[in-house]
């Protein structure tokens, strides 16, 4: 098994999932799309991850590689191959499969809970995960309309589509559970992220977020491990 990771900024990588992949002896290749790296032939890979980033899915004029990336995701998912997208990766999955993405009604930044829907409670990706799932949020765009035949798996008070599935093995998660103890500091150095953080949580928000993250990290890691294991079980059963 080999994984391909689509990255849109160097600090948004698979996080703690890197440890899990290493533990399973699964090699993975990262493509830094924002730095002009091309997407390789997909035939050499068994699973595809798409990470977050500061750009929006509709900014194709500023980031022309988004067009190629969406086409690659569409090709992959239509072939019913395993996909897991986080934040921007979640939105790209929706857009690539003819859903719609736009500015969120309200930005979500900080430690939040998402709630699994009835479908989420029975979906194999969330087996053993609490119905109220603590996570980190850092987004101001959202999936507004699902792709055809997609299923909503999680929601929050201000974002009704926090997770969804297309087909049997393609998943998007608006939220972050892949984070590490370095994530808040790394992301807080990105100007667009720092701006949204302070606009949402006020001056000095980064220090408070780092403290909150340190306290929440054990719960995040438990959920990340469970979701990773569940995703691998889905792949192995195919």
N, CA and C of each residue as an Amber inpcrd file, in Angstrom:
protein
   714
   0.8410000  -1.1830000   0.0000000   0.0000000   0.0000000   0.0000000
   0.8880000   1.2490000   0.0000000   0.4570000   2.2690000  -0.7390000
   1.1950000   3.5330000  -0.8050000   0.1840000   4.6750000  -0.8420000
   0.4760000   5.7670000  -0.1210000  -0.4360000   6.9070000  -0.0300000
   0.1380000   8.1190000  -0.7450000  -0.7620000   8.9150000  -1.3120000
  -0.4070000  10.2020000  -1.8950000  -1.0920000  11.2870000  -1.0780000
  -0.3350000  12.3260000  -0.7130000  -0.8640000  13.4260000   0.0850000
  -0.7940000  14.7130000  -0.7360000  -1.9300000  15.3550000  -0.9380000
  -2.0070000  16.6300000  -1.6420000  -1.9320000  17.7440000  -0.6020000
  -0.8660000  18.5440000  -0.6470000  -0.6570000  19.6150000   0.3270000
  -0.7420000  20.9710000  -0.3710000  -1.2060000  21.9790000   0.3890000
  -1.4480000  23.3040000  -0.1770000  -0.6500000  24.3970000   0.5350000
   0.0410000  24.0070000   1.6040000   0.9760000  24.8510000   2.3300000
   1.7750000  23.8960000   3.2080000   3.0570000  24.1480000   3.3620000
   3.9390000  23.1510000   3.9950000   3.5220000  22.7960000   5.4180000
   2.9410000  23.7590000   6.1640000   2.6040000  23.4790000   7.5600000
   1.3200000  22.6640000   7.7210000   0.5810000  22.4640000   6.6240000
  -0.6260000  21.6240000   6.6990000  -0.3140000  20.2830000   6.0400000
   0.2540000  19.4100000   6.8590000   0.6680000  18.0730000   6.4460000
  -0.2040000  17.0560000   7.1890000   0.0200000  15.7730000   7.0500000
  -0.8410000  14.7940000   7.7230000  -0.7200000  14.7410000   9.2440000
   0.1380000  15.5440000   9.8410000   0.1990000  15.6270000  11.2890000
   0.4720000  14.2770000  11.9360000  -0.3490000  13.9410000  12.9350000
  -0.1410000  12.6970000  13.6680000  -0.3830000  11.4760000  12.7880000
  -1.0790000  11.6420000  11.6850000  -1.2790000  10.5210000  10.7540000
   0.0540000  10.0360000  10.1890000   1.0600000  10.8800000  10.1750000
   2.3860000  10.4440000   9.7230000   2.9120000   9.3200000  10.6030000
   2.6730000   9.4360000  11.9060000   3.1180000   8.3840000  12.8300000
   2.3650000   7.0860000  12.5860000   1.0670000   7.2050000  12.3260000
   0.2540000   6.0090000  12.1090000   0.6490000   5.3010000  10.8120000
   0.9020000   6.0840000   9.7650000   1.3360000   5.4970000   8.5010000
   2.6840000   4.7990000   8.6710000   3.5870000   5.4420000   9.3910000
   4.8960000   4.8310000   9.6320000   4.7510000   3.5370000  10.4220000
   3.8690000   3.5310000  11.4180000   3.6550000   2.3330000  12.2160000
   3.1050000   1.1710000  11.4100000   2.3710000   1.4920000  10.3540000
   1.8230000   0.4560000   9.4740000   2.7220000   0.1720000   8.2740000
   3.9120000   0.7780000   8.2500000   4.8600000   0.6120000   7.1350000
   4.2340000   0.9920000   5.7940000   3.4640000   2.0610000   5.8110000
   2.8510000   2.5610000   4.5780000   3.6240000   3.7980000   4.1210000
   4.3750000   3.7140000   3.0420000   5.0780000   4.8990000   2.5430000
   4.0960000   5.8930000   1.9440000   4.4710000   7.1790000   1.9810000
   3.5930000   8.1910000   1.4030000   4.4310000   9.2880000   0.7530000
   3.8600000   9.8440000  -0.2880000   4.5020000  10.9200000  -1.0350000
   3.6410000  12.1630000  -0.8970000   4.2710000  13.2960000  -0.6140000
   3.5670000  14.5740000  -0.5320000   3.8250000  15.3750000  -1.8000000
   2.7740000  15.9780000  -2.3270000   2.8750000  16.8950000  -3.4620000
   2.5390000  18.2850000  -2.9340000   3.4820000  19.2100000  -2.9950000
   3.2470000  20.5760000  -2.5260000   2.7400000  21.3910000  -3.7140000
   1.4280000  21.3960000  -3.8700000   0.8120000  21.9910000  -5.0490000
   1.0600000  23.4970000  -5.1270000   1.0740000  24.1750000  -3.9890000
   1.2710000  25.6200000  -3.9830000   2.6790000  26.0070000  -4.4150000
   3.5960000  25.0460000  -4.4080000   4.9600000  25.3130000  -4.8620000
   5.1950000  24.8340000  -6.2920000   4.1310000  24.4470000  -6.9720000
   4.2210000  24.0750000  -8.3820000   4.5410000  22.6240000  -8.6490000
   4.5560000  21.7800000  -7.6110000   4.8430000  20.3610000  -7.8370000
   3.6680000  19.6910000  -8.5350000   3.9390000  18.8790000  -9.5490000
   2.8560000  18.2420000 -10.2990000   2.3070000  17.0140000  -9.5730000
   1.0550000  16.7120000  -9.8150000   0.4560000  15.4950000  -9.2880000
   0.9590000  14.3140000 -10.1240000   1.5280000  13.3100000  -9.4810000
   2.0530000  12.1680000 -10.2420000   0.9240000  11.2750000 -10.7610000
   1.3050000  10.2920000 -11.5470000   0.3370000   9.3050000 -12.0160000
  -0.3200000   8.6350000 -10.8190000  -1.6390000   8.6550000 -10.7730000
  -2.3670000   8.1350000  -9.6190000  -2.3550000   6.6110000  -9.5370000
  -1.9870000   5.9570000 -10.6180000  -2.0320000   4.4870000 -10.6380000
  -1.1070000   3.8520000  -9.6120000  -0.1020000   4.5880000  -9.1670000
   0.8490000   4.0200000  -8.2240000   0.4390000   4.1260000  -6.7680000
  -0.7990000   4.5760000  -6.5170000  -1.2270000   4.8320000  -5.1420000
  -2.5230000   4.0960000  -4.8050000  -2.6800000   3.8360000  -3.5090000
  -3.8400000   3.1000000  -3.0180000  -4.7980000   3.9570000  -2.2160000
  -4.3120000   5.0520000  -1.6590000  -5.1840000   5.9650000  -0.9320000
  -4.6930000   7.3890000  -1.1180000  -5.6370000   8.3180000  -1.0240000
  -5.3490000   9.7140000  -1.3280000  -5.8420000  10.5870000  -0.1730000
  -4.9400000  11.4370000   0.3320000  -5.2890000  12.4300000   1.3480000
  -5.1910000  13.8130000   0.7220000  -6.0950000  14.7170000   1.1000000
  -5.9930000  16.1240000   0.7030000  -6.0870000  16.9620000   1.9700000
  -5.1030000  17.8080000   2.1830000  -4.9840000  18.5470000   3.4290000
  -5.5930000  19.9440000   3.2960000  -5.4470000  20.7390000   4.3690000
  -5.9770000  22.0900000   4.3710000  -5.0540000  23.0820000   3.7000000
  -5.4880000  24.3500000   3.6860000  -4.6890000  25.4070000   3.0830000
  -5.3900000  26.7450000   3.1920000  -4.6560000  27.8450000   3.0160000
  -5.2400000  29.1830000   3.1860000  -6.0310000  29.6820000   1.9860000
  -5.9550000  29.0090000   0.8570000  -6.7000000  29.4400000  -0.3190000
  -8.1170000  28.8710000  -0.2890000  -8.9780000  29.3840000  -1.1670000
 -10.3420000  28.8710000  -1.2810000 -10.5220000  28.1390000  -2.5990000
 -11.4760000  27.2220000  -2.6320000 -11.6240000  26.3600000  -3.8100000
 -11.9830000  27.1420000  -5.0660000 -12.5820000  28.3150000  -4.8980000
 -12.9960000  29.0980000  -6.0690000 -11.8960000  30.0230000  -6.5890000
 -10.7280000  30.0300000  -5.9540000  -9.6610000  30.9400000  -6.3560000
  -8.7720000  30.3340000  -7.4400000  -9.3920000  29.8590000  -8.4890000
  -8.6510000  29.1760000  -9.5520000  -7.7880000  30.1300000 -10.3660000
  -8.2010000  31.3820000 -10.4820000  -7.3880000  32.3390000 -11.2330000
  -6.0560000  32.5890000 -10.5160000  -6.1040000  32.6960000  -9.1920000
  -4.8850000  32.9260000  -8.4130000  -4.0770000  31.6500000  -8.2370000
  -4.7480000  30.5070000  -8.2560000  -4.0910000  29.2120000  -8.0230000
  -4.5570000  28.2190000  -9.0990000  -4.0300000  28.3210000 -10.3100000
  -4.5140000  27.4940000 -11.4230000  -4.4090000  25.9960000 -11.1690000
  -3.4930000  25.5730000 -10.2970000  -3.3460000  24.1450000  -9.9990000
  -4.5810000  23.5620000  -9.3370000  -5.4590000  24.4140000  -8.8000000
  -6.7060000  23.9120000  -8.2230000  -7.5380000  23.1680000  -9.2660000
  -7.4800000  23.6260000 -10.5020000  -8.2460000  22.9680000 -11.5730000
  -7.7550000  21.5420000 -11.7670000  -6.4360000  21.3860000 -11.8400000
  -5.8420000  20.0580000 -12.0090000  -6.1140000  19.1750000 -10.7970000
  -6.0150000  19.7710000  -9.6160000  -6.2520000  18.9910000  -8.3980000
  -7.6900000  18.4810000  -8.3400000  -8.6500000  19.3370000  -8.6400000
 -10.0510000  18.9040000  -8.6160000 -10.2980000  17.7920000  -9.6280000
  -9.6670000  17.9110000 -10.7920000  -9.8230000  16.8540000 -11.8060000
  -9.2530000  15.5350000 -11.3050000  -8.1110000  15.5980000 -10.6230000
  -7.5020000  14.3720000 -10.0880000  -8.3780000  13.7560000  -9.0040000
  -8.9300000  14.6000000  -8.1260000  -9.8260000  14.0910000  -7.0860000
 -11.0650000  13.4690000  -7.7070000 -11.6130000  14.1380000  -8.6980000
 -12.8130000  13.5980000  -9.3730000 -12.5160000  12.2390000  -9.9970000
 -11.4090000  12.1430000 -10.6960000 -11.0240000  10.8650000 -11.3170000
 -10.8840000   9.7690000 -10.2680000 -10.2490000  10.1090000  -9.1520000
  -9.9990000   9.1420000  -8.0830000 -11.3140000   8.6530000  -7.4610000
 -12.1940000   9.5840000  -7.1480000 -13.4260000   9.2370000  -6.4350000
 -14.4100000   8.5170000  -7.3500000 -14.4750000   8.9260000  -8.6030000
 -15.3480000   8.2330000  -9.5530000 -14.9380000   6.7750000  -9.6860000
 -13.6290000   6.5130000  -9.5410000 -13.1330000   5.1250000  -9.5840000
 -13.3610000   4.3920000  -8.2620000 -14.0270000   5.0560000  -7.2970000
 -14.3830000   4.4670000  -6.0080000 -13.1520000   4.0500000  -5.2160000
 -12.1620000   4.9420000  -5.1840000 -10.9290000   4.6750000  -4.4670000
 -10.9080000   5.4760000  -3.1600000 -10.1980000   5.0170000  -2.1270000
 -10.2600000   5.6350000  -0.7950000  -9.6570000   7.0390000  -0.7660000
 -10.4310000   7.9760000  -0.2290000 -10.0400000   9.3810000  -0.1630000
 -10.4190000   9.9300000   1.2050000  -9.5310000  10.7500000   1.7880000
  -9.8370000  11.4340000   3.0380000  -9.3230000  12.8680000   2.9320000
 -10.2400000  13.8240000   3.0360000  -9.8750000  15.2310000   2.9240000
 -10.1650000  15.9830000   4.2040000  -9.2550000  16.8970000   4.5830000
  -9.4090000  17.7170000   5.7820000  -9.5530000  19.1830000   5.3890000
 -10.5570000  19.8540000   5.9160000 -10.7480000  21.2960000   5.7670000
 -10.8120000  21.6840000   4.2760000  -9.7810000  22.3010000   3.7170000
  -9.7930000  22.5800000   2.2790000  -9.9690000  21.2960000   1.4800000
  -9.3490000  20.1930000   1.9190000  -9.5100000  18.9190000   1.2200000
 -10.9420000  18.4410000   1.2140000 -11.6740000  18.6960000   2.2830000
 -13.1060000  18.4010000   2.3900000 -13.8880000  19.2320000   1.3700000
 -13.5570000  20.5100000   1.2980000 -14.2380000  21.4010000   0.3610000
 -13.9110000  21.0500000  -1.0900000 -12.6640000  20.6620000  -1.3390000
 -12.2810000  20.2600000  -2.6970000 -13.0340000  19.0130000  -3.1410000
 -13.2410000  18.0750000  -2.2130000 -14.0210000  16.8790000  -2.5510000
 -15.4230000  17.2750000  -2.9790000 -16.0580000  18.1600000  -2.2240000
 -17.4110000  18.5990000  -2.5760000 -17.4330000  19.2870000  -3.9390000
 -16.5100000  20.2180000  -4.1490000 -16.4760000  20.9660000  -5.4040000
 -16.1750000  20.0450000  -6.5860000 -15.2370000  19.1450000  -6.4080000
 -14.8510000  18.2400000  -7.4930000 -15.9930000  17.3300000  -7.9170000
 -16.8750000  17.0080000  -6.9660000 -17.9670000  16.0820000  -7.2470000
 -19.2920000  16.8130000  -7.4620000 -19.1950000  18.1120000  -7.8610000
 -20.3520000  18.9260000  -8.2570000 -21.2380000  19.3520000  -7.0950000
 -20.6760000  19.4210000  -5.8780000 -21.3370000  20.1310000  -4.7970000
 -20.9710000  21.6000000  -4.9030000 -21.2630000  22.3820000  -3.8590000
 -20.8870000  23.7960000  -3.9100000 -20.2670000  24.2200000  -2.5900000
 -19.3290000  25.1590000  -2.6920000 -18.5800000  25.6840000  -1.5490000
 -18.6220000  27.2020000  -1.6270000 -18.7560000  27.8570000  -0.4850000
 -18.7580000  29.3130000  -0.4550000 -18.3870000  29.8230000   0.9130000
 -18.4150000  31.1430000   1.0970000 -18.1240000  31.6970000   2.4220000
 -19.0880000  31.1300000   3.4640000 -18.5440000  30.8030000   4.6240000
 -19.3750000  30.2630000   5.6950000 -20.2300000  31.3670000   6.3070000
 -21.3550000  30.9870000   6.8590000 -22.2070000  31.9590000   7.5460000
 -21.4720000  32.5800000   8.7220000 -20.5730000  31.8200000   9.3220000
 -19.8000000  32.2880000  10.4690000 -18.4960000  31.5040000  10.5240000
 -17.3860000  32.1910000  10.7230000 -16.0970000  31.4970000  10.8330000
 -16.0740000  30.6510000  12.1000000 -15.3980000  29.5150000  12.0100000
 -15.1630000  28.6700000  13.1780000 -13.6530000  28.5640000  13.3620000
 -13.1700000  29.0370000  14.4890000 -11.7450000  28.9780000  14.7960000
 -11.6070000  28.6250000  16.2740000 -10.7880000  27.6320000  16.5760000
 -10.5490000  27.2500000  17.9580000 -10.9960000  25.8390000  18.2550000
 -11.0120000  25.4850000  19.5140000 -11.4270000  24.1660000  19.9460000
 -12.9460000  24.1300000  19.9920000 -13.5340000  23.2370000  19.2140000
 -14.9880000  23.1390000  19.0920000 -15.4030000  21.6790000  19.1550000
 -16.7100000  21.4590000  19.2700000 -17.2830000  20.1250000  19.1350000
 -18.0680000  20.0450000  17.8410000 -18.0040000  18.8980000  17.1730000
 -18.9410000  18.5900000  16.0990000 -19.7830000  17.4020000  16.5660000
 -20.9720000  17.3130000  16.0180000 -21.9100000  16.2630000  16.4130000
 -22.1290000  15.3090000  15.2560000 -21.9520000  14.0270000  15.5010000
 -22.2430000  13.0370000  14.4710000 -23.7410000  12.9770000  14.2360000
 -24.1210000  12.8850000  12.9720000 -25.5260000  12.6930000  12.6150000
 -25.8990000  11.2320000  12.8260000 -27.1720000  10.9210000  12.5940000
 -27.5840000   9.5200000  12.6620000 -26.7940000   8.6570000  11.6980000
 -26.5750000   9.1750000  10.4920000 -25.7770000   8.4320000   9.5050000
 -24.3300000   8.3190000   9.9580000 -23.8160000   9.3660000  10.6180000
 -22.4450000   9.3250000  11.1000000 -22.2370000   8.2960000  12.1920000
 -23.2390000   8.1510000  13.0390000 -23.1310000   7.1880000  14.1320000
 -23.0180000   5.7540000  13.6330000 -23.5430000   5.4830000  12.4510000
 -23.5010000   4.1220000  11.9060000 -22.4680000   3.9660000  10.7850000
 -21.7820000   5.0580000  10.4470000 -20.7960000   4.9740000   9.3750000
 -19.5120000   4.3310000   9.8980000 -18.8960000   3.4460000   9.1210000
 -17.6950000   2.7650000   9.6100000 -16.5280000   3.6920000   9.9140000
 -16.4790000   4.8880000   9.3310000 -15.3690000   5.7870000   9.6340000
 -15.4090000   6.2580000  11.0830000 -16.6150000   6.3460000  11.6600000
 -16.7670000   6.9060000  12.9970000 -17.1090000   5.8620000  14.0510000
 -16.9040000   4.6050000  13.7580000 -17.1090000   3.5610000  14.7650000
 -16.2290000   3.8250000  15.9870000 -16.8430000   3.8370000  17.1720000
 -16.0770000   4.0470000  18.3970000 -15.7230000   5.4830000  18.6960000
 -16.2250000   6.4280000  17.8870000 -15.9500000   7.8510000  18.0950000
 -17.1450000   8.4670000  18.8330000 -16.9200000   9.3300000  19.8220000
 -18.0490000   9.9110000  20.5580000 -18.9440000  10.7570000  19.6580000
 -20.2350000  10.7780000  19.9750000 -21.1740000  11.5440000  19.1580000
 -20.8250000  13.0280000  19.1540000 -20.4170000  13.5660000  20.2970000
 -19.8890000  14.9250000  20.3610000 -18.3680000  14.8230000  20.3090000
 -17.8130000  15.1980000  19.1810000 -16.3970000  14.9580000  18.8980000
 -15.6150000  16.2600000  19.0280000 -14.7190000  16.3860000  20.0020000
 -13.8980000  17.5930000  20.0990000 -12.8680000  17.6390000  18.9680000
 -12.6580000  18.8200000  18.4390000 -11.7540000  18.9670000  17.2920000
 -11.2470000  20.3970000  17.2410000 -10.3410000  20.6550000  16.3140000
  -9.9170000  22.0260000  16.0620000 -10.5380000  22.5040000  14.7620000
 -11.0270000  23.7190000  14.7850000 -11.5980000  24.3580000  13.5990000
 -10.7640000  25.5900000  13.2380000 -10.6390000  25.8240000  11.9210000
  -9.9260000  27.0320000  11.4810000 -10.3710000  27.3040000  10.0390000
 -11.6330000  27.7100000   9.8670000 -12.1400000  27.8900000   8.4980000
 -13.1770000  29.0000000   8.4350000 -13.2410000  29.6320000   7.2730000
 -14.2520000  30.6600000   7.0120000 -15.0180000  30.3660000   5.7250000
 -14.7560000  29.2100000   5.1030000 -15.5370000  28.7200000   3.9650000
 -16.1690000  27.4040000   4.3790000 -17.1820000  26.9920000   3.6350000
 -17.9000000  25.7800000   4.0220000 -18.5420000  25.1470000   2.7980000
 -18.8050000  23.8510000   2.9070000 -19.6030000  23.1670000   1.8940000
 -21.0490000  23.6120000   2.0780000 -21.6260000  24.1760000   1.0350000
 -23.0030000  24.6880000   1.0960000 -24.0160000  23.6970000   0.5400000
 -23.5930000  22.9430000  -0.4730000 -24.4610000  21.9140000  -1.0470000
 -23.6410000  20.6600000  -1.2690000 -24.2200000  19.5280000  -0.8930000
 -23.5330000  18.2480000  -1.0560000 -23.5010000  17.8080000  -2.5080000
 -22.5100000  17.0120000  -2.8790000 -22.5810000  16.3180000  -4.1620000
 -23.7960000  15.3850000  -4.1840000 -24.2020000  15.0280000  -5.3530000
 -25.3440000  14.1240000  -5.4900000 -25.0580000  12.8000000  -4.7810000
 -26.0430000  12.3430000  -4.0260000 -25.9980000  11.0570000  -3.3100000
 -24.9980000  11.0270000  -2.1610000 -24.4230000  12.1680000  -1.8000000
 -23.5390000  12.2090000  -0.6390000 -24.3670000  12.1970000   0.6470000
 -23.7230000  11.8130000   1.7500000 -24.4020000  11.6630000   3.0370000
 -23.6840000  12.5170000   4.0770000 -24.4460000  13.3470000   4.8130000
 -23.8630000  14.1490000   5.8880000 -23.6060000  13.2630000   7.1010000
 -22.3930000  13.3250000   7.6390000 -22.0030000  12.4770000   8.7690000
 -21.7780000  13.2570000  10.0500000 -21.5390000  14.5630000   9.9650000
 -21.3310000  15.3800000  11.1630000 -21.7400000  16.8070000  10.8600000
 -22.0850000  17.5390000  11.9280000 -22.5510000  18.9180000  11.7880000
 -22.1320000  19.7100000  13.0210000 -22.2490000  21.0300000  12.9210000
 -22.1120000  21.8970000  14.0860000 -23.2100000  22.9420000  14.0110000
 -23.3270000  23.7570000  15.0450000 -24.4180000  24.7250000  15.1040000
 -24.3620000  25.7180000  13.9520000 -23.1560000  26.0690000  13.5050000
 -23.0400000  27.0840000  12.4540000 -22.6180000  26.5030000  11.1040000
 -22.3290000  25.2210000  11.0630000 -21.8720000  24.5830000   9.8140000
 -22.5530000  23.2250000   9.6930000 -23.6270000  23.1330000   8.9170000
 -24.4070000  21.8980000   8.8630000 -23.6980000  20.7160000   8.2040000
 -22.6310000  20.9880000   7.4290000 -21.9230000  19.9010000   6.7410000
 -20.4830000  19.8820000   7.2380000 -20.2600000  19.2200000   8.3620000
 -18.9220000  19.1100000   8.9440000 -18.1900000  17.8620000   8.4570000
 -18.9230000  16.8740000   8.0040000 -18.3120000  15.6720000   7.4290000
 -19.3370000  15.0440000   6.4970000 -18.8310000  14.4500000   5.4240000
 -19.7320000  13.7510000   4.4980000 -18.9720000  12.6330000   3.7980000
 -19.7520000  11.7500000   3.2030000 -19.1920000  10.6360000   2.4320000
 -19.8000000  10.6430000   1.0450000 -18.9610000  10.3760000   0.0550000
 -19.4060000  10.1550000  -1.3220000 -19.0500000   8.7250000  -1.6850000
 -20.0150000   7.9610000  -2.1760000 -19.7460000   6.5580000  -2.4790000
 -19.4700000   5.7930000  -1.2070000 -18.5870000   4.8150000  -1.2880000
 -18.3100000   3.9600000  -0.1340000 -17.0160000   4.2920000   0.5890000
 -16.1360000   5.0960000  -0.0290000 -14.8060000   5.2450000   0.5770000
 -14.2010000   6.6390000   0.4180000 -14.9860000   7.6390000   0.0490000
 -14.4690000   8.9980000  -0.0820000 -15.0960000   9.8760000   0.9940000
 -14.2540000  10.4450000   1.8610000 -14.7300000  11.1900000   3.0170000
 -14.1260000  12.5900000   3.0540000 -14.9340000  13.5510000   3.4700000
 -14.4580000  14.8990000   3.7450000 -14.7550000  15.2770000   5.1710000
 -13.7600000  15.8540000   5.8600000 -13.9050000  16.3480000   7.2310000
 -13.5550000  17.8300000   7.2330000 -14.5150000  18.6780000   7.5760000
 -14.2360000  20.1090000   7.6490000 -13.2810000  20.4390000   8.7980000
 -13.2890000  19.6240000   9.8160000 -12.5460000  19.8780000  11.0430000
 -11.2040000  19.1470000  11.0450000 -10.4020000  19.4540000  12.0470000
  -9.0600000  18.8720000  12.1730000  -8.9700000  18.0030000  13.4220000
  -8.5470000  16.7370000  13.2350000  -8.2010000  15.8680000  14.3550000
  -6.7820000  15.3040000  14.1580000  -6.1450000  15.6910000  13.0730000
  -4.8020000  15.1900000  12.7530000  -3.7040000  16.0270000  13.4010000
  -4.0830000  16.9710000  14.2380000  -3.1580000  17.9730000  14.7700000
  -2.1480000  17.3760000  15.7510000  -1.0530000  18.1080000  15.9380000
   0.0040000  17.7310000  16.8870000   0.2220000  18.8940000  17.8580000
   1.1840000  18.7270000  18.7750000   1.4530000  19.8040000  19.7340000
   2.1030000  21.0150000  19.0750000   2.5280000  20.8860000  17.8210000
   3.1480000  22.0090000  17.1130000   2.1770000  22.7370000  16.1940000
   0.9950000  22.1920000  15.9910000   0.0980000  22.7050000  14.9550000
  -0.3010000  24.1560000  15.1750000  -0.7820000  24.5000000  16.3500000
  -1.2670000  25.8630000  16.5770000  -0.1640000  26.8910000  16.3110000
   1.0430000  26.6320000  16.8050000   2.1440000  27.5560000  16.5810000
   2.5230000  27.6740000  15.1180000   2.5490000  26.5380000  14.4080000
   2.8940000  26.5530000  12.9840000   1.8460000  27.3050000  12.1690000
   0.5980000  27.0250000  12.4220000  -0.4660000  27.6660000  11.6510000
  -0.6170000  29.1360000  12.0220000  -0.3390000  29.4520000  13.2880000
  -0.4560000  30.8370000  13.7200000   0.5390000  31.7650000  13.0630000
   1.5690000  31.2160000  12.4280000   2.5640000  32.0200000  11.7060000
   2.1420000  32.3260000  10.2690000   1.0510000  31.7130000   9.8070000
   0.5470000  31.9780000   8.4550000  -0.3220000  33.2360000   8.5210000
   0.0000000  34.2860000   7.7640000  -0.7240000  35.5570000   7.9170000
  -2.2420000  35.4270000   7.8160000  -2.7340000  34.6740000   6.8500000
  -4.1870000  34.5400000   6.6980000  -4.8040000  33.8510000   7.9020000
  -4.1000000  32.8630000   8.4530000  -4.6100000  32.1520000   9.6190000
  -4.5560000  33.0400000  10.8580000  -3.4670000  33.7720000  11.0250000
  -3.3390000  34.6650000  12.1720000  -4.4410000  35.7180000  12.1620000
  -4.7500000  36.2320000  10.9890000  -5.8000000  37.2370000  10.8760000
  -7.1560000  36.6740000  11.2830000  -7.4910000  35.4840000  10.7820000
  -8.7870000  34.9000000  11.1210000  -8.8440000  34.5100000  12.5950000
  -7.7050000  34.0880000  13.1500000  -7.6570000  33.7140000  14.5590000
  -7.9750000  34.9180000  15.4490000  -7.3060000  36.0350000  15.1980000
  -7.5260000  37.2080000  16.0440000  -8.8880000  37.8270000  15.7830000
  -9.3790000  37.7610000  14.5430000 -10.7060000  38.3020000  14.2510000
 -11.7900000  37.5250000  14.9810000 -11.5570000  36.2340000  15.1750000
 -12.5630000  35.3850000  15.8080000 -12.4090000  35.3250000  17.3160000
 -11.1530000  35.2370000  17.8010000 -10.9120000  34.9980000  19.2240000
 -10.3020000  36.1870000  19.9550000  -9.9630000  37.2680000  19.2240000
  -9.4490000  38.4620000  19.8730000  -7.9360000  38.5050000  19.9680000
  -7.4290000  39.6270000  20.4160000  -5.9790000  39.8310000  20.5330000
  -5.3760000  38.8120000  21.4990000  -4.1650000  38.3490000  21.1550000
  -3.4880000  37.3660000  21.9960000  -4.0670000  35.9750000  21.9050000
  -4.8400000  35.7300000  20.8500000  -5.5550000  34.4580000  20.7360000
  -4.6190000  33.2740000  20.5730000  -3.4730000  33.4680000  19.9310000
  -2.6020000  32.3350000  19.6510000  -2.1250000  31.6630000  20.9400000
  -1.7140000  32.4540000  21.9130000  -1.2570000  31.8710000  23.1760000
  -2.3620000  31.0820000  23.8600000  -3.5780000  31.6090000  23.8380000
  -4.7050000  30.8990000  24.4510000  -5.0070000  29.6150000  23.6990000
  -4.9280000  29.6830000  22.3610000  -5.2050000  28.4940000  21.5710000
  -4.1570000  27.4100000  21.8180000  -2.8970000  27.7960000  21.9110000
  -1.8500000  26.8090000  22.1840000  -2.0840000  26.1280000  23.5260000
  -2.5200000  26.8860000  24.5130000  -2.8190000  26.3060000  25.8210000
  -4.0160000  25.3650000  25.7460000  -5.0630000  25.7860000  25.0480000
  -6.2480000  24.9420000  24.8820000  -5.9070000  23.6610000  24.1200000
  -5.0550000  23.8100000  23.1090000  -4.6560000  22.6530000  22.3070000
  -3.8880000  21.6410000  23.1390000  -3.0000000  22.1100000  23.9960000
  -2.2090000  21.2010000  24.8320000  -3.1230000  20.3750000  25.7200000
  -4.1740000  21.0070000  26.2510000  -5.1150000  20.2900000  27.1160000
  -5.9670000  19.3090000  26.3320000  -6.3240000  19.6710000  25.0950000
  -7.2350000  18.8500000  24.2970000  -6.5330000  17.7700000  23.4880000
  -5.2030000  17.8630000  23.3720000  -4.4860000  16.9890000  22.4480000
  -4.6830000  15.4920000  22.7230000  -4.6840000  15.0190000  23.9640000
  -4.9140000  13.5860000  24.1680000  -6.2390000  13.0980000  23.5840000
  -7.3050000  13.8940000  23.7380000  -8.5970000  13.5140000  23.1590000
  -8.5380000  13.5520000  21.6380000  -7.8780000  14.5690000  21.0820000
  -7.7280000  14.6360000  19.6270000  -6.9960000  13.3960000  19.1040000
  -5.9110000  13.0420000  19.7780000  -5.1100000  11.8970000  19.3250000
  -5.8900000  10.5980000  19.3910000  -6.7210000  10.4390000  20.4320000
  -7.5550000   9.2260000  20.5140000  -8.5190000   9.1570000  19.3440000
  -9.1540000  10.2760000  19.0290000 -10.0920000  10.2940000  17.9010000
  -9.3720000  10.0980000  16.5810000  -8.2040000  10.7360000  16.4360000
  -7.4340000  10.5890000  15.1970000  -7.0320000   9.1360000  14.9800000
  -6.5740000   8.4860000  16.0460000  -6.1700000   7.0830000  15.9400000
  -7.3490000   6.2090000  15.5330000  -8.5100000   6.4540000  16.1520000
  -9.6930000   5.6600000  15.8330000 -10.1340000   5.8880000  14.3940000
 -10.1600000   7.1340000  13.9550000 -10.5950000   7.4230000  12.5910000
  -9.5970000   6.8540000  11.5800000  -8.3130000   6.9780000  11.8780000
  -7.3030000   6.3810000  10.9900000  -7.5010000   4.8660000  10.8940000
  -7.6260000   4.2010000  12.0390000  -7.8050000   2.7440000  12.0290000
  -9.0810000   2.3510000  11.2850000 -10.1480000   3.1110000  11.5070000
 -11.4000000   2.8090000  10.8050000 -11.2430000   2.9790000   9.2940000
 -10.5380000   4.0410000   8.8890000 -10.3380000   4.2810000   7.4600000
  -9.5320000   3.1280000   6.8530000  -8.5110000   2.6730000   7.5460000
  -7.7210000   1.5560000   7.0340000  -8.5510000   0.2670000   6.9810000
  -9.4410000   0.0830000   7.9330000 -10.3160000  -1.0980000   7.8990000
 -11.2530000  -1.0450000   6.6990000 -11.7500000   0.1410000   6.3890000
 -12.6030000   0.3200000   5.2020000 -11.8310000  -0.0830000   3.9540000
 -10.5840000   0.3580000   3.8710000  -9.7550000   0.0360000   2.7040000
  -9.5100000  -1.4610000   2.6030000  -9.1940000  -2.1010000   3.7180000
  -8.8560000  -3.5250000   3.7040000 -10.0520000  -4.4100000   3.3620000
 -11.2540000  -3.9190000   3.6240000 -12.4550000  -4.7120000   3.3370000
 -12.8860000  -4.6100000   1.8810000 -12.2470000  -3.7220000   1.1150000
 -12.6700000  -3.4970000  -0.2650000 -12.0600000  -4.5440000  -1.1910000
